[in-house]
Amino acid sequence: MIAVLPLADDAPHLLVVDDDRRIRDLLSRFLSTEGYRVTTADTASDARAKLKSLSFDLLVLDVMMPGENGFDFAQSLRSESTVPILMLTARDATESRIKGLEMGADDYLSKPFEPRELSLRIASILKRTQPAVPPPPAEQVGFGPFVFHIVRGELRRGEETIRLTDREREMLRILASTPGETVSRLALAGTGGSVNERAVDVQVNRLRRKIERNPADPLFVQTVRGIGYRLVITT
């Protein structure tokens, strides 16, 4: 007997749709050992009912089913969902594979097949269809000889700590969170609970005197005329 380990709550959830109970049970057990949560359905109508109440990351869909076949079900599903579909069929003719892809399937596997190949194909589909996870935000940003730690609000030049006022620290934190992107004066003014955008210009000029070699021709905190400022990462 194959031991099935407890599955994580965020494990990909698969819906196996096949009218053959033996195949459903076999795939359910095997895919569970591969780390997937698995729900099964024996008809297209059963699958449609489960789709209404549960969320799935991928469908393993048999083509040859009584009533509504896999081709028709895939075509119908594509009008309302982008859930990935891997189609299974005893047919191996090129025309059938093309038809499955035209109906909206992401991949096609002919019976009989090796369960391991099915698992690899599922993993490949999930990898290319799942949204990319954005990288975690940077903890610090370097520009010229300076390093600004965003969370601590600490600005250093080598071993020297540059003293910042609370307003300068908050403005630099916002600019450093999106380096290279323009931040409006209004957004920077809001950091201190003030709506005086002109006060931002004064604070920026004070900050420039601490970090720019020539505050009148800044390299790091640059003005975007009529909009605001941006932090430019240079070496």
MDAnalysis code that builds the backbone (N, CA, C; Angstrom):
import MDAnalysis as mda
import numpy as np

u = mda.Universe.empty(705, n_residues=235, atom_resindex=np.repeat(np.arange(235), 3), trajectory=True)
u.add_TopologyAttr("name", ["N", "CA", "C"] * 235)
u.add_TopologyAttr("resid", np.arange(1, 236))
u.add_TopologyAttr("resname", ["MET", "ILE", "ALA", "VAL", "LEU", "PRO", "LEU", "ALA", "ASP", "ASP", "ALA", "PRO", "HIS", "LEU", "LEU", "VAL", "VAL", "ASP", "ASP", "ASP", "ARG", "ARG", "ILE", "ARG", "ASP", "LEU", "LEU", "SER", "ARG", "PHE", "LEU", "SER", "THR", "GLU", "GLY", "TYR", "ARG", "VAL", "THR", "THR", "ALA", "ASP", "THR", "ALA", "SER", "ASP", "ALA", "ARG", "ALA", "LYS", "LEU", "LYS", "SER", "LEU", "SER", "PHE", "ASP", "LEU", "LEU", "VAL", "LEU", "ASP", "VAL", "MET", "MET", "PRO", "GLY", "GLU", "ASN", "GLY", "PHE", "ASP", "PHE", "ALA", "GLN", "SER", "LEU", "ARG", "SER", "GLU", "SER", "THR", "VAL", "PRO", "ILE", "LEU", "MET", "LEU", "THR", "ALA", "ARG", "ASP", "ALA", "THR", "GLU", "SER", "ARG", "ILE", "LYS", "GLY", "LEU", "GLU", "MET", "GLY", "ALA", "ASP", "ASP", "TYR", "LEU", "SER", "LYS", "PRO", "PHE", "GLU", "PRO", "ARG", "GLU", "LEU", "SER", "LEU", "ARG", "ILE", "ALA", "SER", "ILE", "LEU", "LYS", "ARG", "THR", "GLN", "PRO", "ALA", "VAL", "PRO", "PRO", "PRO", "PRO", "ALA", "GLU", "GLN", "VAL", "GLY", "PHE", "GLY", "PRO", "PHE", "VAL", "PHE", "HIS", "ILE", "VAL", "ARG", "GLY", "GLU", "LEU", "ARG", "ARG", "GLY", "GLU", "GLU", "THR", "ILE", "ARG", "LEU", "THR", "ASP", "ARG", "GLU", "ARG", "GLU", "MET", "LEU", "ARG", "ILE", "LEU", "ALA", "SER", "THR", "PRO", "GLY", "GLU", "THR", "VAL", "SER", "ARG", "LEU", "ALA", "LEU", "ALA", "GLY", "THR", "GLY", "GLY", "SER", "VAL", "ASN", "GLU", "ARG", "ALA", "VAL", "ASP", "VAL", "GLN", "VAL", "ASN", "ARG", "LEU", "ARG", "ARG", "LYS", "ILE", "GLU", "ARG", "ASN", "PRO", "ALA", "ASP", "PRO", "LEU", "PHE", "VAL", "GLN", "THR", "VAL", "ARG", "GLY", "ILE", "GLY", "TYR", "ARG", "LEU", "VAL", "ILE", "THR", "THR"])
u.atoms.positions = np.array([
    [0.848, -1.194, 0.000],
    [0.000, 0.000, 0.000],
    [0.883, 1.243, 0.000],
    [0.534, 2.214, -0.845],
    [1.292, 3.451, -0.924],
    [0.818, 4.402, 0.170],
    [1.756, 4.892, 0.964],
    [1.404, 5.824, 2.037],
    [1.169, 7.206, 1.451],
    [0.099, 7.847, 1.862],
    [-0.222, 9.193, 1.402],
    [0.052, 10.156, 2.532],
    [1.006, 11.061, 2.317],
    [1.350, 12.027, 3.346],
    [0.296, 13.121, 3.418],
    [0.150, 13.736, 4.603],
    [-0.793, 14.846, 4.713],
    [-0.445, 15.950, 3.723],
    [-1.452, 16.508, 3.078],
    [-1.226, 17.525, 2.057],
    [-1.347, 18.909, 2.641],
    [-0.527, 19.821, 2.130],
    [-0.596, 21.208, 2.567],
    [-1.887, 21.841, 2.068],
    [-2.384, 22.816, 2.833],
    [-3.633, 23.479, 2.453],
    [-3.509, 24.202, 1.119],
    [-2.287, 24.612, 0.757],
    [-2.099, 25.335, -0.495],
    [-1.606, 24.435, -1.627],
    [-1.651, 23.108, -1.422],
    [-1.271, 22.188, -2.499],
    [-2.223, 22.366, -3.670],
    [-1.738, 22.280, -4.913],
    [-2.619, 22.421, -6.079],
    [-3.790, 21.445, -6.011],
    [-4.967, 21.949, -6.352],
    [-6.197, 21.152, -6.286],
    [-6.592, 20.738, -7.696],
    [-6.650, 19.428, -7.940],
    [-6.982, 18.895, -9.259],
    [-8.372, 18.286, -9.265],
    [-9.052, 18.424, -10.394],
    [-10.334, 17.756, -10.609],
    [-10.142, 16.729, -11.717],
    [-10.283, 15.442, -11.376],
    [-10.155, 14.348, -12.349],
    [-11.551, 13.966, -12.817],
    [-11.806, 14.104, -14.110],
    [-13.120, 13.818, -14.683],
    [-13.003, 12.632, -15.633],
    [-13.569, 11.487, -15.230],
    [-13.490, 10.274, -16.038],
    [-14.645, 9.372, -15.643],
    [-15.303, 8.754, -16.620],
    [-16.446, 7.898, -16.300],
    [-16.021, 6.509, -15.823],
    [-14.748, 6.188, -15.930],
    [-14.229, 4.893, -15.487],
    [-13.796, 5.015, -14.027],
    [-14.539, 4.342, -13.152],
    [-14.246, 4.453, -11.721],
    [-12.848, 3.954, -11.384],
    [-12.415, 2.897, -12.054],
    [-11.091, 2.356, -11.786],
    [-10.004, 3.390, -12.070],
    [-10.149, 4.088, -13.188],
    [-9.156, 5.111, -13.546],
    [-9.226, 6.282, -12.570],
    [-10.439, 6.696, -12.195],
    [-10.572, 7.794, -11.234],
    [-9.869, 7.453, -9.928],
    [-10.100, 6.249, -9.418],
    [-9.502, 5.860, -8.139],
    [-7.982, 5.761, -8.254],
    [-7.516, 5.197, -9.369],
    [-6.074, 5.056, -9.563],
    [-5.401, 6.422, -9.614],
    [-5.957, 7.336, -10.405],
    [-5.362, 8.662, -10.534],
    [-5.461, 9.448, -9.234],
    [-6.563, 9.285, -8.530],
    [-6.719, 9.989, -7.261],
    [-5.636, 9.564, -6.270],
    [-5.401, 8.268, -6.154],
    [-4.385, 7.775, -5.221],
    [-2.988, 8.206, -5.657],
    [-2.695, 8.034, -6.944],
    [-1.354, 8.364, -7.423],
    [-1.060, 9.856, -7.287],
    [-1.972, 10.703, -7.741],
    [-1.736, 12.138, -7.708],
    [-1.674, 12.663, -6.276],
    [-2.367, 12.003, -5.366],
    [-2.260, 12.384, -3.953],
    [-0.851, 12.131, -3.430],
    [-0.261, 10.991, -3.855],
    [1.118, 10.711, -3.438],
    [2.100, 11.686, -4.064],
    [1.707, 12.351, -5.166],
    [2.554, 13.340, -5.827],
    [2.412, 14.727, -5.207],
    [1.573, 14.838, -4.175],
    [1.444, 16.104, -3.468],
    [0.276, 16.968, -3.889],
    [-0.682, 16.408, -4.644],
    [-1.842, 17.172, -5.095],
    [-3.075, 16.829, -4.257],
    [-3.932, 17.819, -4.074],
    [-5.275, 17.548, -3.566],
    [-6.135, 17.149, -4.764],
    [-6.909, 16.097, -4.616],
    [-7.642, 15.556, -5.772],
    [-9.122, 15.390, -5.446],
    [-9.960, 15.886, -6.357],
    [-11.403, 15.651, -6.327],
    [-11.749, 14.966, -7.644],
    [-12.741, 14.075, -7.619],
    [-13.099, 13.353, -8.842],
    [-14.552, 13.615, -9.233],
    [-14.820, 13.420, -10.527],
    [-16.180, 13.518, -11.063],
    [-16.314, 12.479, -12.160],
    [-17.523, 11.899, -12.302],
    [-17.701, 10.833, -13.291],
    [-18.375, 11.292, -14.572],
    [-18.898, 12.511, -14.603],
    [-19.539, 13.048, -15.806],
    [-19.242, 14.539, -15.902],
    [-19.521, 15.102, -17.063],
    [-19.338, 16.536, -17.244],
    [-20.264, 17.324, -16.325],
    [-21.494, 16.843, -16.148],
    [-22.434, 17.564, -15.276],
    [-21.974, 17.515, -13.825],
    [-21.421, 16.378, -13.401],
    [-20.877, 16.262, -12.053],
    [-19.697, 17.219, -11.883],
    [-18.839, 17.291, -12.888],
    [-17.701, 18.206, -12.841],
    [-18.162, 19.650, -12.777],
    [-19.170, 19.983, -13.559],
    [-19.673, 21.356, -13.582],
    [-20.220, 21.749, -12.206],
    [-20.891, 20.821, -11.541],
    [-21.426, 21.090, -10.207],
    [-20.306, 21.335, -9.208],
    [-19.228, 20.547, -9.307],
    [-18.102, 20.718, -8.381],
    [-17.361, 22.020, -8.656],
    [-17.290, 22.417, -9.911],
    [-16.633, 23.681, -10.256],
    [-17.365, 24.885, -9.672],
    [-18.650, 24.746, -9.459],
    [-19.426, 25.848, -8.902],
    [-19.163, 26.048, -7.415],
    [-18.760, 24.971, -6.738],
    [-18.595, 25.058, -5.284],
    [-17.148, 24.989, -4.821],
    [-16.238, 24.575, -5.712],
    [-14.841, 24.436, -5.330],
    [-13.946, 25.143, -6.344],
    [-12.736, 25.467, -5.898],
    [-11.756, 26.101, -6.778],
    [-10.680, 25.080, -7.140],
    [-10.371, 24.986, -8.431],
    [-9.395, 24.011, -8.897],
    [-8.274, 24.712, -9.651],
    [-7.083, 24.116, -9.557],
    [-5.922, 24.643, -10.276],
    [-5.755, 24.001, -11.647],
    [-6.365, 22.815, -11.848],
    [-6.236, 22.125, -13.135],
    [-7.268, 20.999, -13.222],
    [-7.754, 20.734, -14.444],
    [-8.663, 19.618, -14.707],
    [-7.947, 18.553, -15.515],
    [-8.071, 17.299, -15.086],
    [-7.656, 16.155, -15.889],
    [-8.948, 15.589, -16.468],
    [-9.144, 15.770, -17.764],
    [-10.451, 15.540, -18.377],
    [-10.405, 14.448, -19.439],
    [-11.201, 13.400, -19.229],
    [-11.324, 12.331, -20.220],
    [-12.212, 12.797, -21.366],
    [-11.873, 12.404, -22.580],
    [-12.666, 12.801, -23.745],
    [-13.896, 11.925, -23.918],
    [-13.721, 10.607, -23.854],
    [-14.794, 9.672, -24.179],
    [-15.659, 9.395, -22.952],
    [-16.672, 10.259, -22.751],
    [-17.612, 10.087, -21.645],
    [-19.028, 10.060, -22.187],
    [-19.924, 9.335, -21.536],
    [-21.319, 9.313, -21.990],
    [-21.955, 10.686, -21.799],
    [-22.934, 10.991, -22.616],
    [-23.576, 12.298, -22.516],
    [-22.672, 13.355, -23.115],
    [-22.406, 14.417, -22.379],
    [-21.519, 15.481, -22.852],
    [-20.079, 14.992, -22.815],
    [-19.430, 14.930, -23.981],
    [-18.064, 14.416, -23.999],
    [-17.062, 15.493, -23.576],
    [-15.797, 15.073, -23.461],
    [-14.771, 15.988, -22.978],
    [-14.537, 17.175, -23.880],
    [-14.624, 16.962, -25.207],
    [-14.451, 18.069, -26.142],
    [-15.495, 19.157, -25.904],
    [-16.753, 18.745, -25.838],
    [-17.842, 19.713, -25.667],
    [-17.751, 20.404, -24.310],
    [-17.407, 19.618, -23.282],
    [-17.297, 20.202, -21.948],
    [-16.164, 21.230, -21.891],
    [-15.025, 20.906, -22.500],
    [-13.897, 21.837, -22.511],
    [-14.268, 23.131, -23.229],
    [-14.952, 23.002, -24.359],
    [-15.355, 24.183, -25.111],
    [-16.322, 25.045, -24.311],
    [-17.276, 24.401, -23.639],
    [-18.226, 25.128, -22.815],
    [-17.531, 25.802, -21.643],
    [-16.599, 25.080, -21.019],
    [-15.898, 25.618, -19.855],
    [-15.049, 26.818, -20.227],
    [-14.451, 26.790, -21.403],
    [-13.583, 27.882, -21.823],
    [-14.330, 29.212, -21.988],
    [-15.629, 29.166, -22.157],
    [-16.388, 30.409, -22.303],
    [-16.538, 31.140, -20.981],
    [-16.221, 30.459, -19.869],
    [-16.425, 31.083, -18.559],
    [-15.265, 30.894, -17.595],
    [-14.217, 30.164, -17.994],
    [-13.125, 29.881, -17.067],
    [-11.820, 29.702, -17.827],
    [-10.715, 30.042, -17.157],
    [-9.386, 29.847, -17.736],
    [-8.631, 28.725, -17.026],
    [-9.331, 27.926, -16.219],
    [-8.669, 26.839, -15.503],
    [-7.961, 25.912, -16.499],
    [-6.701, 25.561, -16.270],
    [-5.981, 24.695, -17.205],
    [-6.647, 23.318, -17.334],
    [-6.561, 22.742, -18.540],
    [-7.159, 21.436, -18.822],
    [-6.127, 20.535, -19.478],
    [-5.970, 19.340, -18.917],
    [-5.181, 18.291, -19.555],
    [-6.157, 17.199, -19.970],
    [-6.225, 16.907, -21.265],
    [-7.210, 15.955, -21.768],
    [-6.608, 14.562, -21.899],
    [-7.419, 13.561, -21.525],
    [-7.046, 12.154, -21.643],
    [-7.983, 11.475, -22.638],
    [-7.429, 10.629, -23.493],
    [-8.280, 9.909, -24.424],
    [-7.580, 8.672, -24.945],
    [-8.377, 7.708, -25.345],
    [-7.823, 6.511, -25.960],
    [-7.441, 6.780, -27.411],
    [-7.935, 7.880, -27.950],
    [-7.620, 8.226, -29.324],
    [-6.207, 8.783, -29.396],
    [-5.461, 8.394, -30.409],
    [-4.123, 8.941, -30.581],
    [-3.948, 9.603, -31.951],
    [-5.047, 9.769, -32.665],
    [-4.981, 10.391, -33.987],
    [-4.662, 11.879, -33.842],
    [-3.910, 12.373, -34.817],
    [-3.524, 13.782, -34.802],
    [-4.753, 14.686, -34.776],
    [-5.807, 14.293, -35.521],
    [-7.012, 15.117, -35.579],
    [-7.637, 15.293, -34.199],
    [-7.622, 14.230, -33.407],
    [-8.209, 14.313, -32.073],
    [-7.395, 15.230, -31.175],
    [-6.070, 15.158, -31.280],
    [-5.222, 16.025, -30.450],
    [-5.441, 17.483, -30.823],
    [-5.507, 17.732, -32.111],
    [-5.725, 19.110, -32.561],
    [-7.077, 19.622, -32.091],
    [-8.104, 18.769, -32.192],
    [-9.440, 19.186, -31.767],
    [-9.447, 19.515, -30.282],
    [-8.768, 18.696, -29.472],
    [-8.717, 18.968, -28.036],
    [-8.074, 20.312, -27.745],
    [-6.999, 20.625, -28.441],
    [-6.332, 21.909, -28.240],
    [-7.210, 23.060, -28.723],
    [-7.923, 22.837, -29.822],
    [-8.829, 23.874, -30.334],
    [-9.977, 24.139, -29.359],
    [-10.390, 23.119, -28.629],
    [-11.476, 23.280, -27.664],
    [-11.017, 23.976, -26.382],
    [-9.706, 24.192, -26.260],
    [-9.215, 24.936, -25.097],
    [-8.318, 24.156, -24.161],
    [-7.974, 22.912, -24.506],
    [-7.087, 22.131, -23.644],
    [-5.675, 22.702, -23.691],
    [-4.977, 22.583, -22.562],
    [-3.593, 23.057, -22.488],
    [-2.598, 21.968, -22.870],
    [-3.009, 20.712, -22.741],
    [-2.145, 19.597, -23.118],
    [-3.024, 18.381, -23.380],
    [-2.403, 17.328, -23.923],
    [-3.155, 16.174, -24.406],
    [-2.326, 14.932, -24.144],
    [-2.913, 13.913, -23.523],
    [-2.197, 12.676, -23.229],
    [-3.063, 11.485, -23.623],
    [-2.501, 10.604, -24.440],
    [-3.258, 9.451, -24.927],
    [-3.139, 8.267, -23.972],
    [-4.245, 7.549, -23.814],
    [-4.237, 6.306, -23.051],
    [-3.751, 5.171, -23.943],
    [-3.056, 4.187, -23.376],
    [-2.592, 4.135, -21.989],
    [-1.378, 5.039, -21.796],
    [-1.147, 5.479, -20.575],
    [-0.022, 6.366, -20.310],
    [0.618, 5.964, -18.987],
    [1.850, 6.419, -18.817],
    [2.549, 6.205, -17.557],
    [2.114, 7.280, -16.568],
    [1.669, 6.911, -15.364],
    [1.247, 7.914, -14.385],
    [2.301, 8.995, -14.148],
    [3.573, 8.592, -14.179],
    [4.633, 9.580, -13.951],
    [4.648, 10.639, -15.039],
    [4.360, 10.236, -16.276],
    [4.306, 11.226, -17.354],
    [3.149, 12.200, -17.125],
    [2.032, 11.666, -16.665],
    [0.895, 12.537, -16.355],
    [1.282, 13.561, -15.300],
    [1.957, 13.102, -14.248],
    [2.370, 14.010, -13.178],
    [3.311, 15.095, -13.693],
    [4.239, 14.717, -14.554],
    [5.178, 15.695, -15.107],
    [4.472, 16.709, -15.991],
    [3.502, 16.252, -16.754],
    [2.756, 17.174, -17.620],
    [1.918, 18.139, -16.782],
    [1.324, 17.635, -15.710],
    [0.545, 18.497, -14.816],
    [1.445, 19.562, -14.207],
    [2.608, 19.141, -13.723],
    [3.545, 20.092, -13.123],
    [3.973, 21.152, -14.125],
    [4.183, 20.740, -15.377],
    [4.597, 21.683, -16.414],
    [3.499, 22.701, -16.705],
    [2.253, 22.230, -16.784],
    [1.132, 23.145, -17.045],
    [0.987, 24.137, -15.900],
    [1.036, 23.643, -14.672],
    [0.878, 24.526, -13.513],
    [1.990, 25.566, -13.466],
    [3.200, 25.150, -13.817],
    [4.335, 26.070, -13.764],
    [4.157, 27.225, -14.734],
    [3.645, 26.937, -15.920],
    [3.528, 27.999, -16.927],
    [2.216, 28.775, -16.849],
    [1.241, 28.263, -16.099],
    [-0.039, 28.975, -16.017],
    [-0.258, 29.702, -14.695],
    [0.483, 29.311, -13.654],
    [0.317, 29.993, -12.380],
    [0.972, 31.361, -12.453],
    [0.349, 32.389, -11.854],
    [0.965, 33.716, -11.865],
    [2.284, 33.705, -11.116],
    [3.225, 34.442, -11.638],
    [4.527, 34.519, -10.987],
    [4.410, 35.202, -9.629],
    [5.154, 34.686, -8.685],
    [5.165, 35.294, -7.354],
    [6.134, 36.462, -7.373],
    [5.665, 37.647, -7.032],
    [6.571, 38.796, -7.061],
    [7.665, 38.643, -6.026],
    [8.861, 39.126, -6.323],
    [9.947, 39.031, -5.348],
    [9.628, 39.872, -4.119],
    [10.141, 39.491, -2.964],
    [9.887, 40.296, -1.771],
    [10.484, 41.682, -1.933],
    [9.870, 42.693, -1.335],
    [10.407, 44.044, -1.452],
    [11.818, 44.129, -0.878],
    [12.631, 44.956, -1.504],
    [14.010, 45.120, -1.044],
    [14.041, 45.754, 0.338],
    [14.964, 45.296, 1.166],
    [15.105, 45.872, 2.497],
    [15.948, 47.132, 2.463],
    [16.823, 47.234, 1.474],
    [17.656, 48.415, 1.381],
    [17.954, 48.742, -0.070],
    [18.291, 50.006, -0.301],
    [18.574, 50.500, -1.646],
    [19.886, 51.268, -1.589],
    [20.739, 51.000, -2.559],
    [21.996, 51.731, -2.644],
    [21.972, 52.725, -3.785],
    [22.500, 53.911, -3.547],
    [22.642, 54.911, -4.615],
    [23.918, 55.701, -4.337],
    [24.800, 55.689, -5.350],
    [26.092, 56.321, -5.152],
    [26.799, 55.693, -3.958],
    [27.372, 56.512, -3.059],
    [28.062, 55.971, -1.881],
    [27.122, 55.672, -0.724],
    [25.817, 55.856, -0.923],
    [24.852, 55.735, 0.163],
    [24.110, 54.401, 0.114],
    [23.706, 53.933, 1.291],
    [22.812, 52.786, 1.436],
    [21.703, 53.194, 2.397],
    [20.460, 53.048, 1.945],
    [19.314, 53.413, 2.788],
    [18.561, 52.150, 3.148],
    [18.462, 51.846, 4.437],
    [17.692, 50.699, 4.909],
    [16.243, 51.159, 5.068],
    [15.365, 50.618, 4.221],
    [13.996, 51.119, 4.134],
    [13.223, 50.913, 5.428],
    [13.317, 49.723, 6.021],
    [12.536, 49.439, 7.229],
    [13.034, 50.263, 8.402],
    [14.351, 50.291, 8.614],
    [14.900, 51.037, 9.747],
    [14.923, 52.532, 9.500],
    [14.849, 52.917, 8.229],
    [14.915, 54.339, 7.920],
    [16.294, 54.906, 8.178],
    [17.307, 54.078, 7.963],
    [18.689, 54.462, 8.270],
    [19.464, 54.697, 6.988],
    [20.097, 55.872, 6.893],
    [20.902, 56.224, 5.729],
    [22.367, 56.228, 6.132],
    [23.175, 55.452, 5.391],
    [24.594, 55.352, 5.720],
    [25.449, 55.628, 4.485],
    [26.616, 56.216, 4.756],
    [27.653, 56.380, 3.740],
    [28.895, 55.714, 4.310],
    [29.119, 54.489, 3.893],
    [30.175, 53.693, 4.508],
    [29.817, 53.404, 5.956],
    [30.700, 53.761, 6.868],
    [30.459, 53.561, 8.295],
    [29.731, 54.735, 8.930],
    [29.543, 55.796, 8.162],
    [28.913, 57.007, 8.698],
    [27.395, 56.948, 8.556],
    [26.684, 57.272, 9.629],
    [25.229, 57.380, 9.590],
    [24.847, 58.829, 9.331],
    [24.060, 59.042, 8.286],
    [23.613, 60.385, 7.931],
    [22.355, 60.697, 8.727],
    [22.382, 61.777, 9.477],
    [21.235, 62.137, 10.297],
    [20.108, 62.675, 9.419],
    [18.927, 62.119, 9.607],
    [17.734, 62.548, 8.867],
    [16.658, 62.995, 9.832],
    [15.877, 63.978, 9.411],
    [14.682, 64.330, 10.178],
    [13.602, 63.296, 9.886],
    [12.554, 63.290, 10.696],
    [11.469, 62.338, 10.461],
    [10.858, 62.519, 9.081],
    [10.686, 63.780, 8.652],
    [10.080, 64.033, 7.339],
    [10.993, 63.563, 6.218],
    [12.289, 63.828, 6.349],
    [13.235, 63.390, 5.318],
    [13.265, 61.859, 5.246],
    [13.220, 61.227, 6.400],
    [13.257, 59.761, 6.439],
    [12.030, 59.166, 5.745],
    [10.854, 59.715, 6.032],
    [9.630, 59.185, 5.438],
    [9.583, 59.421, 3.930],
    [10.037, 60.588, 3.490],
    [10.055, 60.841, 2.053],
    [11.051, 59.930, 1.346],
    [12.230, 59.746, 1.947],
    [13.220, 58.878, 1.334],
    [12.743, 57.432, 1.333],
    [12.001, 57.045, 2.356],
    [11.455, 55.680, 2.406],
    [10.493, 55.442, 1.236],
    [9.633, 56.420, 0.947],
    [8.695, 56.274, -0.168],
    [9.440, 56.259, -1.502],
    [10.404, 57.135, -1.670],
    [11.167, 57.174, -2.916],
    [11.970, 55.894, -3.111],
    [12.545, 55.370, -2.024],
    [13.373, 54.168, -2.115],
    [12.544, 52.909, -2.327],
    [11.255, 52.942, -1.987],
    [10.398, 51.767, -2.167],
    [10.109, 51.508, -3.636],
    [10.174, 52.550, -4.457],
    [9.959, 52.416, -5.905],
    [11.047, 53.183, -6.646],
    [12.310, 52.741, -6.523],
    [13.412, 53.484, -7.156],
    [13.229, 53.594, -8.659],
    [13.511, 54.784, -9.159],
    [13.380, 55.028, -10.590],
    [12.001, 55.465, -11.024],
    [11.005, 55.269, -10.159],
    [9.640, 55.656, -10.506],
    [9.314, 57.029, -9.914],
    [8.476, 57.750, -10.629],
    [8.107, 59.090, -10.195],
    [7.079, 59.026, -9.067],
    [7.337, 59.813, -8.021],
    [6.412, 59.927, -6.889],
    [5.896, 61.361, -6.860],
    [4.595, 61.516, -6.818],
    [4.017, 62.856, -6.862],
    [4.298, 63.626, -5.582],
    [4.266, 64.954, -5.688],
    [4.414, 65.795, -4.502],
    [3.312, 65.507, -3.495],
    [2.103, 65.256, -3.999],
    [0.982, 64.988, -3.100],
    [1.244, 63.729, -2.279],
    [1.782, 62.684, -2.912],
    [2.084, 61.451, -2.187],
    [3.141, 61.693, -1.130],
    [4.142, 62.490, -1.450],
    [5.188, 62.792, -0.483],
    [4.678, 63.709, 0.624],
    [3.784, 64.622, 0.282],
    [3.224, 65.516, 1.303],
    [2.407, 64.744, 2.312],
    [1.732, 63.685, 1.858],
    [0.877, 62.921, 2.750],
    [1.619, 62.177, 3.829],
    [2.924, 61.981, 3.670],
    [3.673, 61.228, 4.674],
    [3.700, 61.933, 6.012],
    [3.511, 63.239, 5.996],
    [3.553, 63.958, 7.271],
    [2.202, 64.471, 7.689],
    [1.154, 63.974, 7.047],
    [-0.181, 64.419, 7.396],
    [-0.463, 65.820, 6.888],
    [0.333, 66.291, 5.933],
    [0.180, 67.639, 5.405],
    [-0.219, 67.561, 3.941],
    [-0.960, 68.577, 3.475],
    [-1.332, 68.636, 2.062],
    [-0.606, 69.782, 1.372],
    [0.387, 70.382, 2.060],
    [1.152, 71.491, 1.500],
    [2.260, 70.929, 0.618],
    [2.002, 70.874, -0.684],
    [2.978, 70.290, -1.589],
    [4.227, 71.153, -1.709],
    [4.100, 72.454, -1.512],
    [5.269, 73.320, -1.583],
    [6.245, 72.995, -0.472],
    [5.717, 72.542, 0.667],
    [6.601, 72.164, 1.775],
    [7.464, 70.971, 1.391],
    [6.981, 70.140, 0.489],
    [7.764, 69.003, 0.026],
    [9.024, 69.490, -0.672],
    [8.904, 70.523, -1.506],
    [10.074, 71.047, -2.212],
    [11.139, 71.510, -1.225],
    [10.702, 72.138, -0.144],
    [11.642, 72.608, 0.883],
    [12.346, 71.422, 1.528],
    [11.570, 70.385, 1.878],
    [12.149, 69.209, 2.514],
    [13.100, 68.468, 1.570],
    [12.743, 68.406, 0.297],
    [13.612, 67.740, -0.677],
    [14.925, 68.493, -0.821],
    [14.860, 69.809, -0.840],
    [16.088, 70.598, -0.947],
    [16.995, 70.368, 0.254],
    [16.411, 70.236, 1.450],
    [17.204, 69.962, 2.650],
    [17.834, 68.573, 2.565],
    [17.074, 67.601, 2.046],
    [17.600, 66.257, 1.897],
    [18.736, 66.239, 0.887],
    [18.585, 66.992, -0.191],
    [19.622, 67.037, -1.210],
    [20.935, 67.582, -0.665],
    [20.857, 68.562, 0.254],
    [22.076, 69.132, 0.803],
    [22.873, 68.099, 1.611],
    [22.179, 67.028, 2.023],
    [22.851, 65.985, 2.810],
    [23.423, 64.857, 1.943],
    [22.892, 64.700, 0.718],
    [23.316, 63.542, -0.075],
    [23.868, 63.888, -1.459],
    [23.632, 65.103, -1.925],
    [24.070, 65.462, -3.270],
    [25.378, 66.241, -3.227],
    [26.266, 65.936, -4.169],
    [27.492, 66.715, -4.285],
    [27.185, 68.133, -4.707],
    [26.215, 68.269, -5.612],
    [25.770, 69.594, -6.046],
    [24.251, 69.615, -5.975],
    [23.667, 70.122, -4.876],
    [22.201, 70.113, -4.730],
    [21.468, 70.807, -5.870],
    [22.122, 71.753, -6.539],
    [21.478, 72.456, -7.649],
    [21.423, 71.584, -8.910],
    [22.249, 70.545, -8.957],
    [22.262, 69.622, -10.090],
    [22.276, 68.196, -9.535],
    [21.154, 67.770, -8.957],
    [21.121, 66.515, -8.208],
    [21.268, 65.279, -9.098],
    [21.978, 64.283, -8.564],
    [22.122, 63.001, -9.255],
    [21.107, 61.982, -8.751],
    [20.765, 62.043, -7.472],
    [19.978, 60.986, -6.841],
    [18.491, 61.326, -6.736],
    [18.154, 62.404, -6.067],
    [16.750, 62.807, -5.950],
    [16.487, 63.849, -7.033],
    [15.933, 63.378, -8.137],
    [15.747, 64.238, -9.301],
    [14.305, 64.722, -9.398],
    [14.163, 65.920, -9.922],
    [12.848, 66.516, -10.114],
    [12.228, 66.023, -11.411],
    [10.948, 65.654, -11.348],
    [10.161, 65.366, -12.534],
    [9.207, 66.538, -12.681],
    [9.507, 67.399, -13.600],
    [8.828, 68.693, -13.691],
    [7.305, 68.549, -13.763],
    [6.661, 69.289, -12.892],
    [5.206, 69.327, -12.868],
    [4.565, 68.148, -12.156],
    [5.363, 67.191, -11.699],
    [4.788, 66.002, -11.073],
    [5.324, 65.776, -9.669],
    [6.645, 65.578, -9.564],
    [7.203, 65.261, -8.258],
    [8.670, 64.931, -8.348],
    [9.061, 63.801, -7.737],
    [10.469, 63.439, -7.673],
    [10.636, 61.926, -7.872],
    [11.884, 61.556, -8.156],
    [12.221, 60.139, -8.245],
    [13.638, 59.934, -7.719],
    [13.849, 58.759, -7.127],
    [15.167, 58.382, -6.648],
    [15.877, 57.590, -7.740],
    [17.005, 58.080, -8.195],
    [17.748, 57.440, -9.288],
    [18.894, 56.631, -8.689],
    [18.933, 55.350, -9.009],
    [19.993, 54.480, -8.522],
    [21.195, 54.599, -9.444],
    [22.268, 55.155, -8.943],
    [23.508, 55.304, -9.712],
    [24.660, 54.797, -8.860],
    [25.776, 54.589, -9.508],
    [26.970, 54.147, -8.786],
    [28.051, 55.189, -8.891],
])
